Amino acid sequence: MKAAKDELLKTQRKQGYKLTLEVPGNIPDYKALVVGAQLILDGSFPAILAGEWRIESVTASGNKQGYKVLVKASAT
């Protein structure tokens, strides 16, 4: 049953799902987040999010309180 549910979630995700992540600017390798790059979310994310995504946009911003990177991606 779990395998069937996971497969259903994977199929639904591939039908045009979009993802927006806010990433702290101080994480290692944040500079690898570039438009067109592949983003792979592991099993620590909910099943519907886990898998491969294609980055569509990356926006960095910051102020005295901190720095963040906003990543928008679509399911591949």
All heavy atoms as a GROMACS GRO file, in nm:
protein
  576
    1MET      N    1   0.082  -0.119   0.000
    1MET     CA    2   0.000   0.000   0.000
    1MET      C    3   0.087   0.126   0.000
    1MET      O    4   0.059   0.220  -0.072
    1MET     CB    5  -0.093  -0.004   0.122
    1MET     CG    6  -0.192   0.106   0.124
    1MET     SD    7  -0.306   0.090  -0.014
    1MET     CE    8  -0.456   0.126   0.064
    2LYS      N    9   0.192   0.123   0.081
    2LYS     CA   10   0.281   0.239   0.088
    2LYS      C   11   0.348   0.264  -0.047
    2LYS      O   12   0.357   0.378  -0.092
    2LYS     CB   13   0.386   0.222   0.195
    2LYS     CG   14   0.480   0.343   0.206
    2LYS     CD   15   0.578   0.328   0.318
    2LYS     CE   16   0.678   0.439   0.330
    2LYS     NZ   17   0.686   0.541   0.233
    3ALA      N   18   0.393   0.158  -0.112
    3ALA     CA   19   0.457   0.173  -0.243
    3ALA      C   20   0.361   0.232  -0.345
    3ALA      O   21   0.398   0.319  -0.425
    3ALA     CB   22   0.510   0.038  -0.292
    4ALA      N   23   0.237   0.189  -0.343
    4ALA     CA   24   0.136   0.242  -0.435
    4ALA      C   25   0.109   0.390  -0.406
    4ALA      O   26   0.098   0.471  -0.498
    4ALA     CB   27   0.008   0.162  -0.424
    5LYS      N   28   0.100   0.424  -0.279
    5LYS     CA   29   0.077   0.564  -0.241
    5LYS      C   30   0.194   0.652  -0.283
    5LYS      O   31   0.174   0.760  -0.338
    5LYS     CB   32   0.056   0.574  -0.090
    5LYS     CG   33   0.021   0.712  -0.043
    5LYS     CD   34  -0.006   0.714   0.107
    5LYS     CE   35  -0.035   0.854   0.154
    5LYS     NZ   36  -0.055   0.862   0.298
    6ASP      N   37   0.317   0.604  -0.263
    6ASP     CA   38   0.435   0.680  -0.303
    6ASP      C   39   0.439   0.700  -0.454
    6ASP      O   40   0.473   0.807  -0.503
    6ASP     CB   41   0.563   0.610  -0.256
    6ASP     CG   42   0.584   0.620  -0.106
    6ASP    OD1   43   0.514   0.702  -0.040
    6ASP    OD2   44   0.669   0.547  -0.053
    7GLU      N   45   0.402   0.597  -0.529
    7GLU     CA   46   0.400   0.608  -0.675
    7GLU      C   47   0.292   0.707  -0.720
    7GLU      O   48   0.314   0.785  -0.813
    7GLU     CB   49   0.377   0.471  -0.739
    7GLU     CG   50   0.396   0.469  -0.887
    7GLU     CD   51   0.537   0.505  -0.931
    7GLU    OE1   52   0.635   0.476  -0.858
    7GLU    OE2   53   0.549   0.566  -1.039
    8LEU      N   54   0.178   0.706  -0.656
    8LEU     CA   55   0.072   0.803  -0.688
    8LEU      C   56   0.120   0.944  -0.662
    8LEU      O   57   0.101   1.034  -0.744
    8LEU     CB   58  -0.053   0.773  -0.605
    8LEU     CG   59  -0.167   0.875  -0.620
    8LEU    CD1   60  -0.217   0.880  -0.764
    8LEU    CD2   61  -0.281   0.841  -0.525
    9LEU      N   62   0.186   0.968  -0.549
    9LEU     CA   63   0.238   1.101  -0.517
    9LEU      C   64   0.340   1.145  -0.620
    9LEU      O   65   0.340   1.260  -0.663
    9LEU     CB   66   0.299   1.102  -0.376
    9LEU     CG   67   0.201   1.092  -0.261
    9LEU    CD1   68   0.275   1.076  -0.129
    9LEU    CD2   69   0.108   1.212  -0.256
   10LYS      N   70   0.427   1.053  -0.662
   10LYS     CA   71   0.529   1.085  -0.762
   10LYS      C   72   0.462   1.124  -0.894
   10LYS      O   73   0.501   1.222  -0.958
   10LYS     CB   74   0.621   0.966  -0.783
   10LYS     CG   75   0.737   0.995  -0.876
   10LYS     CD   76   0.813   0.869  -0.915
   10LYS     CE   77   0.890   0.812  -0.801
   10LYS     NZ   78   0.973   0.697  -0.842
   11THR      N   79   0.360   1.052  -0.935
   11THR     CA   80   0.288   1.082  -1.058
   11THR      C   81   0.219   1.218  -1.049
   11THR      O   82   0.225   1.298  -1.142
   11THR     CB   83   0.184   0.972  -1.088
   11THR    OG1   84   0.252   0.848  -1.099
   11THR    CG2   85   0.110   1.000  -1.217
   12GLN      N   86   0.155   1.245  -0.936
   12GLN     CA   87   0.088   1.374  -0.918
   12GLN      C   88   0.189   1.488  -0.924
   12GLN      O   89   0.163   1.592  -0.982
   12GLN     CB   90   0.014   1.376  -0.785
   12GLN     CG   91  -0.108   1.289  -0.782
   12GLN     CD   92  -0.170   1.280  -0.644
   12GLN    OE1   93  -0.104   1.300  -0.542
   12GLN    NE2   94  -0.297   1.249  -0.640
   13ARG      N   95   0.306   1.469  -0.863
   13ARG     CA   96   0.408   1.573  -0.860
   13ARG      C   97   0.456   1.607  -1.000
   13ARG      O   98   0.481   1.722  -1.032
   13ARG     CB   99   0.527   1.527  -0.774
   13ARG     CG  100   0.631   1.634  -0.757
   13ARG     CD  101   0.740   1.590  -0.663
   13ARG     NE  102   0.820   1.482  -0.717
   13ARG     CZ  103   0.920   1.498  -0.802
   13ARG    NH1  104   0.954   1.618  -0.844
   13ARG    NH2  105   0.987   1.396  -0.846
   14LYS      N  106   0.462   1.508  -1.085
   14LYS     CA  107   0.510   1.531  -1.221
   14LYS      C  108   0.408   1.602  -1.308
   14LYS      O  109   0.439   1.642  -1.419
   14LYS     CB  110   0.551   1.398  -1.285
   14LYS     CG  111   0.679   1.345  -1.226
   14LYS     CD  112   0.726   1.223  -1.299
   14LYS     CE  113   0.859   1.176  -1.240
   14LYS     NZ  114   0.916   1.066  -1.314
   15GLN      N  115   0.287   1.621  -1.260
   15GLN     CA  116   0.183   1.685  -1.340
   15GLN      C  117   0.177   1.834  -1.312
   15GLN      O  118   0.074   1.889  -1.278
   15GLN     CB  119   0.048   1.619  -1.310
   15GLN     CG  120   0.043   1.476  -1.357
   15GLN     CD  121  -0.086   1.407  -1.320
   15GLN    OE1  122  -0.171   1.463  -1.254
   15GLN    NE2  123  -0.101   1.283  -1.362
   16GLY      N  124   0.291   1.901  -1.326
   16GLY     CA  125   0.293   2.045  -1.319
   16GLY      C  126   0.314   2.106  -1.182
   16GLY      O  127   0.289   2.224  -1.164
   17TYR      N  128   0.359   2.028  -1.086
   17TYR     CA  129   0.382   2.084  -0.953
   17TYR      C  130   0.495   2.186  -0.956
   17TYR      O  131   0.592   2.171  -1.029
   17TYR     CB  132   0.418   1.972  -0.854
   17TYR     CG  133   0.298   1.915  -0.783
   17TYR    CD1  134   0.191   1.865  -0.853
   17TYR    CD2  135   0.293   1.912  -0.645
   17TYR    CE1  136   0.082   1.812  -0.788
   17TYR    CE2  137   0.184   1.858  -0.579
   17TYR     CZ  138   0.079   1.808  -0.651
   17TYR     OH  139  -0.028   1.756  -0.586
   18LYS      N  140   0.480   2.289  -0.875
   18LYS     CA  141   0.581   2.393  -0.858
   18LYS      C  142   0.624   2.393  -0.712
   18LYS      O  143   0.550   2.352  -0.624
   18LYS     CB  144   0.525   2.531  -0.894
   18LYS     CG  145   0.471   2.542  -1.034
   18LYS     CD  146   0.581   2.548  -1.135
   18LYS     CE  147   0.523   2.565  -1.275
   18LYS     NZ  148   0.622   2.574  -1.376
   19LEU      N  149   0.744   2.439  -0.688
   19LEU     CA  150   0.802   2.438  -0.555
   19LEU      C  151   0.871   2.572  -0.531
   19LEU      O  152   0.938   2.624  -0.620
   19LEU     CB  153   0.905   2.325  -0.546
   19LEU     CG  154   0.994   2.319  -0.424
   19LEU    CD1  155   0.913   2.275  -0.303
   19LEU    CD2  156   1.108   2.222  -0.447
   20THR      N  157   0.853   2.628  -0.412
   20THR     CA  158   0.926   2.747  -0.372
   20THR      C  159   0.992   2.718  -0.238
   20THR      O  160   0.926   2.676  -0.144
   20THR     CB  161   0.831   2.868  -0.356
   20THR    OG1  162   0.765   2.892  -0.481
   20THR    CG2  163   0.907   2.993  -0.315
   21LEU      N  164   1.124   2.736  -0.233
   21LEU     CA  165   1.201   2.714  -0.112
   21LEU      C  166   1.271   2.842  -0.071
   21LEU      O  167   1.327   2.912  -0.156
   21LEU     CB  168   1.309   2.608  -0.133
   21LEU     CG  169   1.267   2.465  -0.158
   21LEU    CD1  170   1.390   2.381  -0.191
   21LEU    CD2  171   1.198   2.409  -0.037
   22GLU      N  172   1.271   2.872   0.057
   22GLU     CA  173   1.352   2.981   0.110
   22GLU      C  174   1.472   2.918   0.179
   22GLU      O  175   1.457   2.840   0.272
   22GLU     CB  176   1.272   3.065   0.209
   22GLU     CG  177   1.347   3.186   0.256
   22GLU     CD  178   1.264   3.276   0.346
   22GLU    OE1  179   1.150   3.309   0.306
   22GLU    OE2  180   1.313   3.309   0.454
   23VAL      N  181   1.590   2.949   0.128
   23VAL     CA  182   1.713   2.886   0.175
   23VAL      C  183   1.798   2.991   0.246
   23VAL      O  184   1.821   3.099   0.190
   23VAL     CB  185   1.792   2.827   0.056
   23VAL    CG1  186   1.918   2.760   0.101
   23VAL    CG2  187   1.704   2.733  -0.025
   24PRO      N  188   1.847   2.961   0.368
   24PRO     CA  189   1.938   3.056   0.433
   24PRO      C  190   2.063   3.076   0.348
   24PRO      O  191   2.114   2.981   0.289
   24PRO     CB  192   1.972   2.989   0.566
   24PRO     CG  193   1.874   2.879   0.584
   24PRO     CD  194   1.825   2.842   0.448
   25GLY      N  195   2.112   3.197   0.341
   25GLY     CA  196   2.230   3.227   0.260
   25GLY      C  197   2.359   3.172   0.317
   25GLY      O  198   2.462   3.173   0.250
   26ASN      N  199   2.356   3.120   0.439
   26ASN     CA  200   2.479   3.072   0.500
   26ASN      C  201   2.498   2.920   0.489
   26ASN      O  202   2.588   2.865   0.549
   26ASN     CB  203   2.486   3.113   0.647
   26ASN     CG  204   2.374   3.052   0.730
   26ASN    OD1  205   2.281   2.994   0.677
   26ASN    ND2  206   2.381   3.069   0.860
   27ILE      N  207   2.414   2.853   0.411
   27ILE     CA  208   2.432   2.708   0.395
   27ILE      C  209   2.544   2.681   0.294
   27ILE      O  210   2.566   2.761   0.203
   27ILE     CB  211   2.303   2.636   0.350
   27ILE    CG1  212   2.261   2.683   0.210
   27ILE    CG2  213   2.192   2.654   0.449
   27ILE    CD1  214   2.163   2.592   0.145
   28PRO      N  215   2.614   2.569   0.310
   28PRO     CA  216   2.719   2.536   0.213
   28PRO      C  217   2.658   2.514   0.074
   28PRO      O  218   2.547   2.466   0.061
   28PRO     CB  219   2.778   2.404   0.266
   28PRO     CG  220   2.723   2.387   0.403
   28PRO     CD  221   2.600   2.471   0.416
   29ASP      N  222   2.730   2.549  -0.027
   29ASP     CA  223   2.693   2.524  -0.167
   29ASP      C  224   2.569   2.598  -0.216
   29ASP      O  225   2.512   2.561  -0.317
   29ASP     CB  226   2.674   2.374  -0.193
   29ASP     CG  227   2.802   2.294  -0.169
   29ASP    OD1  228   2.910   2.352  -0.186
   29ASP    OD2  229   2.792   2.177  -0.132
   30TYR      N  230   2.526   2.704  -0.147
   30TYR     CA  231   2.408   2.776  -0.197
   30TYR      C  232   2.436   2.838  -0.333
   30TYR      O  233   2.344   2.863  -0.411
   30TYR     CB  234   2.358   2.881  -0.098
   30TYR     CG  235   2.438   3.008  -0.096
   30TYR    CD1  236   2.406   3.114  -0.181
   30TYR    CD2  237   2.546   3.024  -0.011
   30TYR    CE1  238   2.479   3.230  -0.181
   30TYR    CE2  239   2.620   3.140  -0.010
   30TYR     CZ  240   2.587   3.243  -0.096
   30TYR     OH  241   2.660   3.357  -0.095
   31LYS      N  242   2.563   2.860  -0.366
   31LYS     CA  243   2.597   2.919  -0.496
   31LYS      C  244   2.571   2.822  -0.611
   31LYS      O  245   2.570   2.860  -0.727
   31LYS     CB  246   2.742   2.966  -0.496
   31LYS     CG  247   2.764   3.084  -0.404
   31LYS     CD  248   2.907   3.130  -0.405
   31LYS     CE  249   2.922   3.247  -0.307
   31LYS     NZ  250   3.058   3.296  -0.302
   32ALA      N  251   2.547   2.694  -0.582
   32ALA     CA  252   2.515   2.596  -0.685
   32ALA      C  253   2.369   2.606  -0.728
   32ALA      O  254   2.328   2.539  -0.822
   32ALA     CB  255   2.545   2.455  -0.634
   33LEU      N  256   2.291   2.689  -0.660
   33LEU     CA  257   2.150   2.707  -0.694
   33LEU      C  258   2.139   2.808  -0.808
   33LEU      O  259   2.134   2.928  -0.786
   33LEU     CB  260   2.071   2.755  -0.571
   33LEU     CG  261   2.071   2.660  -0.452
   33LEU    CD1  262   2.006   2.727  -0.332
   33LEU    CD2  263   1.999   2.530  -0.487
   34VAL      N  264   2.140   2.758  -0.930
   34VAL     CA  265   2.133   2.843  -1.049
   34VAL      C  266   2.020   2.797  -1.140
   34VAL      O  267   1.982   2.680  -1.139
   34VAL     CB  268   2.268   2.843  -1.126
   34VAL    CG1  269   2.379   2.902  -1.042
   34VAL    CG2  270   2.305   2.704  -1.171
   35VAL      N  271   1.968   2.889  -1.218
   35VAL     CA  272   1.859   2.858  -1.310
   35VAL      C  273   1.902   2.746  -1.405
   35VAL      O  274   2.012   2.747  -1.458
   35VAL     CB  275   1.818   2.984  -1.389
   35VAL    CG1  276   1.718   2.950  -1.498
   35VAL    CG2  277   1.761   3.089  -1.296
   36GLY      N  278   1.815   2.647  -1.420
   36GLY     CA  279   1.840   2.534  -1.508
   36GLY      C  280   1.905   2.416  -1.439
   36GLY      O  281   1.907   2.306  -1.493
   37ALA      N  282   1.957   2.437  -1.318
   37ALA     CA  283   2.022   2.327  -1.246
   37ALA      C  284   1.917   2.231  -1.190
   37ALA      O  285   1.802   2.266  -1.170
   37ALA     CB  286   2.107   2.381  -1.132
   38GLN      N  287   1.962   2.109  -1.167
   38GLN     CA  288   1.876   2.007  -1.108
   38GLN      C  289   1.883   2.020  -0.956
   38GLN      O  290   1.990   2.039  -0.898
   38GLN     CB  291   1.923   1.869  -1.151
   38GLN     CG  292   1.836   1.757  -1.102
   38GLN     CD  293   1.890   1.622  -1.145
   38GLN    OE1  294   2.010   1.598  -1.142
   38GLN    NE2  295   1.800   1.536  -1.187
   39LEU      N  296   1.768   2.011  -0.892
   39LEU     CA  297   1.757   2.015  -0.746
   39LEU      C  298   1.700   1.881  -0.703
   39LEU      O  299   1.593   1.842  -0.751
   39LEU     CB  300   1.665   2.130  -0.704
   39LEU     CG  301   1.636   2.147  -0.557
   39LEU    CD1  302   1.763   2.184  -0.481
   39LEU    CD2  303   1.530   2.256  -0.537
   40ILE      N  304   1.770   1.810  -0.617
   40ILE     CA  305   1.723   1.679  -0.572
   40ILE      C  306   1.690   1.688  -0.424
   40ILE      O  307   1.777   1.718  -0.342
   40ILE     CB  308   1.829   1.570  -0.597
   40ILE    CG1  309   1.859   1.561  -0.747
   40ILE    CG2  310   1.780   1.436  -0.543
   40ILE    CD1  311   1.971   1.466  -0.781
   41LEU      N  312   1.564   1.663  -0.391
   41LEU     CA  313   1.519   1.662  -0.253
   41LEU      C  314   1.512   1.517  -0.206
   41LEU      O  315   1.451   1.433  -0.272
   41LEU     CB  316   1.383   1.730  -0.239
   41LEU     CG  317   1.376   1.875  -0.288
   41LEU    CD1  318   1.237   1.932  -0.265
   41LEU    CD2  319   1.480   1.961  -0.219
   42ASP      N  320   1.572   1.490  -0.093
   42ASP     CA  321   1.579   1.352  -0.043
   42ASP      C  322   1.458   1.316   0.042
   42ASP      O  323   1.362   1.392   0.053
   42ASP     CB  324   1.709   1.330   0.033
   42ASP     CG  325   1.721   1.415   0.158
   42ASP    OD1  326   1.619   1.468   0.208
   42ASP    OD2  327   1.834   1.429   0.208
   43GLY      N  328   1.464   1.201   0.105
   43GLY     CA  329   1.354   1.149   0.185
   43GLY      C  330   1.326   1.227   0.312
   43GLY      O  331   1.228   1.196   0.380
   44SER      N  332   1.407   1.327   0.345
   44SER     CA  333   1.376   1.408   0.463
   44SER      C  334   1.262   1.506   0.433
   44SER      O  335   1.208   1.568   0.524
   44SER     CB  336   1.500   1.483   0.512
   44SER     OG  337   1.544   1.577   0.414
   45PHE      N  338   1.225   1.520   0.305
   45PHE     CA  339   1.111   1.601   0.264
   45PHE      C  340   0.989   1.510   0.252
   45PHE      O  341   1.003   1.389   0.235
   45PHE     CB  342   1.139   1.669   0.129
   45PHE     CG  343   1.240   1.779   0.138
   45PHE    CD1  344   1.376   1.751   0.132
   45PHE    CD2  345   1.200   1.910   0.151
   45PHE    CE1  346   1.470   1.852   0.141
   45PHE    CE2  347   1.292   2.012   0.159
   45PHE     CZ  348   1.427   1.983   0.154
   46PRO      N  349   0.868   1.566   0.256
   46PRO     CA  350   0.748   1.483   0.234
   46PRO      C  351   0.758   1.411   0.099
   46PRO      O  352   0.819   1.461   0.004
   46PRO     CB  353   0.634   1.585   0.235
   46PRO     CG  354   0.687   1.700   0.314
   46PRO     CD  355   0.834   1.705   0.286
   47ALA      N  356   0.696   1.294   0.090
   47ALA     CA  357   0.706   1.210  -0.030
   47ALA      C  358   0.669   1.284  -0.157
   47ALA      O  359   0.730   1.263  -0.262
   47ALA     CB  360   0.619   1.086  -0.014
   48ILE      N  361   0.572   1.372  -0.150
   48ILE     CA  362   0.530   1.443  -0.272
   48ILE      C  363   0.636   1.542  -0.320
   48ILE      O  364   0.639   1.580  -0.435
   48ILE     CB  365   0.392   1.511  -0.252
   48ILE    CG1  366   0.333   1.546  -0.388
   48ILE    CG2  367   0.405   1.632  -0.162
   48ILE    CD1  368   0.186   1.567  -0.388
   49LEU      N  369   0.726   1.583  -0.232
   49LEU     CA  370   0.833   1.676  -0.269
   49LEU      C  371   0.964   1.606  -0.303
   49LEU      O  372   1.045   1.661  -0.377
   49LEU     CB  373   0.857   1.777  -0.156
   49LEU     CG  374   0.740   1.867  -0.119
   49LEU    CD1  375   0.778   1.957  -0.003
   49LEU    CD2  376   0.694   1.949  -0.238
   50ALA      N  377   0.985   1.489  -0.248
   50ALA     CA  378   1.111   1.418  -0.270
   50ALA      C  379   1.127   1.383  -0.417
   50ALA      O  380   1.032   1.345  -0.484
   50ALA     CB  381   1.116   1.292  -0.185
   51GLY      N  382   1.247   1.401  -0.468
   51GLY     CA  383   1.274   1.369  -0.607
   51GLY      C  384   1.347   1.480  -0.679
   51GLY      O  385   1.408   1.567  -0.617
   52GLU      N  386   1.338   1.479  -0.812
   52GLU     CA  387   1.412   1.573  -0.895
   52GLU      C  388   1.325   1.693  -0.936
   52GLU      O  389   1.210   1.676  -0.974
   52GLU     CB  390   1.463   1.503  -1.020
   52GLU     CG  391   1.559   1.391  -0.989
   52GLU     CD  392   1.604   1.317  -1.114
   52GLU    OE1  393   1.571   1.360  -1.226
   52GLU    OE2  394   1.671   1.215  -1.097
   53TRP      N  395   1.385   1.810  -0.929
   53TRP     CA  396   1.322   1.935  -0.968
   53TRP      C  397   1.418   2.012  -1.057
   53TRP      O  398   1.539   1.995  -1.048
   53TRP     CB  399   1.290   2.019  -0.844
   53TRP     CG  400   1.192   1.954  -0.751
   53TRP    CD1  401   1.220   1.859  -0.656
   53TRP    CD2  402   1.052   1.978  -0.744
   53TRP    NE1  403   1.105   1.822  -0.591
   53TRP    CE2  404   1.001   1.894  -0.642
   53TRP    CE3  405   0.965   2.061  -0.812
   53TRP    CZ2  406   0.866   1.894  -0.609
   53TRP    CZ3  407   0.831   2.060  -0.778
   53TRP    CH2  408   0.783   1.977  -0.678
   54ARG      N  409   1.366   2.100  -1.141
   54ARG     CA  410   1.448   2.186  -1.226
   54ARG      C  411   1.428   2.330  -1.176
   54ARG      O  412   1.317   2.379  -1.166
   54ARG     CB  413   1.404   2.175  -1.372
   54ARG     CG  414   1.476   2.263  -1.468
   54ARG     CD  415   1.613   2.218  -1.510
   54ARG     NE  416   1.616   2.076  -1.546
   54ARG     CZ  417   1.723   1.999  -1.531
   54ARG    NH1  418   1.833   2.045  -1.482
   54ARG    NH2  419   1.719   1.873  -1.564
   55ILE      N  420   1.539   2.397  -1.143
   55ILE     CA  421   1.532   2.534  -1.090
   55ILE      C  422   1.492   2.630  -1.201
   55ILE      O  423   1.554   2.633  -1.307
   55ILE     CB  424   1.667   2.575  -1.026
   55ILE    CG1  425   1.696   2.484  -0.907
   55ILE    CG2  426   1.663   2.722  -0.985
   55ILE    CD1  427   1.831   2.507  -0.842
   56GLU      N  428   1.388   2.709  -1.175
   56GLU     CA  429   1.338   2.807  -1.272
   56GLU      C  430   1.384   2.948  -1.240
   56GLU      O  431   1.403   3.029  -1.330
   56GLU     CB  432   1.185   2.804  -1.276
   56GLU     CG  433   1.130   2.675  -1.331
   56GLU     CD  434   0.979   2.676  -1.336
   56GLU    OE1  435   0.914   2.760  -1.271
   56GLU    OE2  436   0.924   2.589  -1.407
   57SER      N  437   1.398   2.981  -1.111
   57SER     CA  438   1.446   3.114  -1.075
   57SER      C  439   1.513   3.109  -0.938
   57SER      O  440   1.480   3.025  -0.854
   57SER     CB  441   1.333   3.217  -1.075
   57SER     OG  442   1.245   3.194  -0.966
   58VAL      N  443   1.607   3.201  -0.919
   58VAL     CA  444   1.679   3.214  -0.792
   58VAL      C  445   1.688   3.363  -0.762
   58VAL      O  446   1.733   3.441  -0.846
   58VAL     CB  447   1.822   3.155  -0.801
   58VAL    CG1  448   1.894   3.172  -0.668
   58VAL    CG2  449   1.818   3.009  -0.842
   59THR      N  450   1.642   3.402  -0.643
   59THR     CA  451   1.645   3.541  -0.602
   59THR      C  452   1.713   3.551  -0.466
   59THR      O  453   1.670   3.485  -0.371
   59THR     CB  454   1.502   3.599  -0.591
   59THR    OG1  455   1.433   3.575  -0.714
   59THR    CG2  456   1.505   3.746  -0.562
   60ALA      N  457   1.818   3.631  -0.459
   60ALA     CA  458   1.890   3.649  -0.333
   60ALA      C  459   1.856   3.786  -0.276
   60ALA      O  460   1.841   3.884  -0.350
   60ALA     CB  461   2.039   3.637  -0.357
   61SER      N  462   1.841   3.792  -0.144
   61SER     CA  463   1.815   3.920  -0.078
   61SER      C  464   1.875   3.917   0.061
   61SER      O  465   1.900   3.811   0.118
   61SER     CB  466   1.665   3.948  -0.072
   61SER     OG  467   1.600   3.849   0.006
   62GLY      N  468   1.896   4.033   0.114
   62GLY     CA  469   1.952   4.038   0.249
   62GLY      C  470   1.942   4.177   0.308
   62GLY      O  471   1.916   4.276   0.239
   63ASN      N  472   1.959   4.180   0.438
   63ASN     CA  473   1.962   4.306   0.513
   63ASN      C  474   2.046   4.283   0.638
   63ASN      O  475   2.115   4.182   0.650
   63ASN     CB  476   1.820   4.354   0.545
   63ASN     CG  477   1.741   4.250   0.622
   63ASN    OD1  478   1.794   4.173   0.701
   63ASN    ND2  479   1.610   4.247   0.599
   64LYS      N  480   2.038   4.373   0.734
   64LYS     CA  481   2.118   4.361   0.856
   64LYS      C  482   2.082   4.236   0.936
   64LYS      O  483   2.163   4.185   1.012
   64LYS     CB  484   2.102   4.484   0.943
   64LYS     CG  485   2.163   4.608   0.882
   64LYS     CD  486   2.144   4.728   0.972
   64LYS     CE  487   2.201   4.852   0.904
   64LYS     NZ  488   2.182   4.971   0.986
   65GLN      N  489   1.960   4.187   0.921
   65GLN     CA  490   1.915   4.069   0.996
   65GLN      C  491   1.961   3.938   0.934
   65GLN      O  492   1.959   3.835   1.000
   65GLN     CB  493   1.762   4.067   1.012
   65GLN     CG  494   1.710   4.165   1.115
   65GLN     CD  495   1.718   4.310   1.069
   65GLN    OE1  496   1.689   4.340   0.954
   65GLN    NE2  497   1.761   4.398   1.157
   66GLY      N  498   1.998   3.937   0.807
   66GLY     CA  499   2.041   3.812   0.745
   66GLY      C  500   2.029   3.814   0.594
   66GLY      O  501   1.992   3.914   0.534
   67TYR      N  502   2.057   3.700   0.538
   67TYR     CA  503   2.063   3.681   0.394
   67TYR      C  504   1.985   3.555   0.360
   67TYR      O  505   1.994   3.455   0.432
   67TYR     CB  506   2.210   3.666   0.353
   67TYR     CG  507   2.236   3.648   0.207
   67TYR    CD1  508   2.228   3.756   0.120
   67TYR    CD2  509   2.268   3.523   0.156
   67TYR    CE1  510   2.253   3.740  -0.015
   67TYR    CE2  511   2.294   3.506   0.020
   67TYR     CZ  512   2.286   3.615  -0.064
   67TYR     OH  513   2.310   3.599  -0.197
   68LYS      N  514   1.906   3.558   0.253
   68LYS     CA  515   1.830   3.440   0.213
   68LYS      C  516   1.826   3.428   0.062
   68LYS      O  517   1.847   3.525  -0.010
   68LYS     CB  518   1.689   3.443   0.269
   68LYS     CG  519   1.603   3.555   0.215
   68LYS     CD  520   1.465   3.554   0.277
   68LYS     CE  521   1.384   3.671   0.225
   68LYS     NZ  522   1.253   3.677   0.285
   69VAL      N  523   1.798   3.308   0.016
   69VAL     CA  524   1.788   3.279  -0.126
   69VAL      C  525   1.652   3.213  -0.148
   69VAL      O  526   1.617   3.116  -0.081
   69VAL     CB  527   1.901   3.184  -0.171
   69VAL    CG1  528   1.887   3.151  -0.318
   69VAL    CG2  529   2.038   3.245  -0.142
   70LEU      N  530   1.574   3.267  -0.240
   70LEU     CA  531   1.443   3.212  -0.274
   70LEU      C  532   1.457   3.135  -0.405
   70LEU      O  533   1.501   3.190  -0.506
   70LEU     CB  534   1.340   3.323  -0.289
   70LEU     CG  535   1.195   3.281  -0.305
   70LEU    CD1  536   1.146   3.210  -0.180
   70LEU    CD2  537   1.108   3.401  -0.335
   71VAL      N  538   1.424   3.007  -0.402
   71VAL     CA  539   1.438   2.919  -0.518
   71VAL      C  540   1.300   2.872  -0.562
   71VAL      O  541   1.223   2.821  -0.481
   71VAL     CB  542   1.525   2.795  -0.482
   71VAL    CG1  543   1.536   2.702  -0.602
   71VAL    CG2  544   1.661   2.838  -0.434
   72LYS      N  545   1.270   2.888  -0.692
   72LYS     CA  546   1.146   2.836  -0.748
   72LYS      C  547   1.184   2.728  -0.849
   72LYS      O  548   1.276   2.746  -0.930
   72LYS     CB  549   1.066   2.947  -0.816
   72LYS     CG  550   1.014   3.048  -0.716
   72LYS     CD  551   0.924   3.150  -0.779
   72LYS     CE  552   0.874   3.246  -0.672
   72LYS     NZ  553   0.781   3.343  -0.726
   73ALA      N  554   1.114   2.615  -0.841
   73ALA     CA  555   1.147   2.500  -0.926
   73ALA      C  556   1.020   2.430  -0.972
   73ALA      O  557   0.915   2.444  -0.911
   73ALA     CB  558   1.237   2.403  -0.850
   74SER      N  559   1.034   2.352  -1.080
   74SER     CA  560   0.921   2.272  -1.128
   74SER      C  561   0.964   2.127  -1.132
   74SER      O  562   1.081   2.093  -1.144
   74SER     CB  563   0.878   2.320  -1.267
   74SER     OG  564   0.985   2.307  -1.358
   75ALA      N  565   0.865   2.038  -1.121
   75ALA     CA  566   0.892   1.895  -1.123
   75ALA      C  567   0.942   1.854  -1.260
   75ALA      O  568   0.900   1.907  -1.362
   75ALA     CB  569   0.763   1.818  -1.090
   76THR      N  570   1.036   1.759  -1.261
   76THR     CA  571   1.090   1.710  -1.388
   76THR      C  572   1.036   1.572  -1.416
   76THR      O  573   0.987   1.504  -1.330
   76THR     CB  574   1.243   1.704  -1.388
   76THR    OG1  575   1.286   1.619  -1.283
   76THR    CG2  576   1.302   1.840  -1.370
   0.00000   0.00000   0.00000
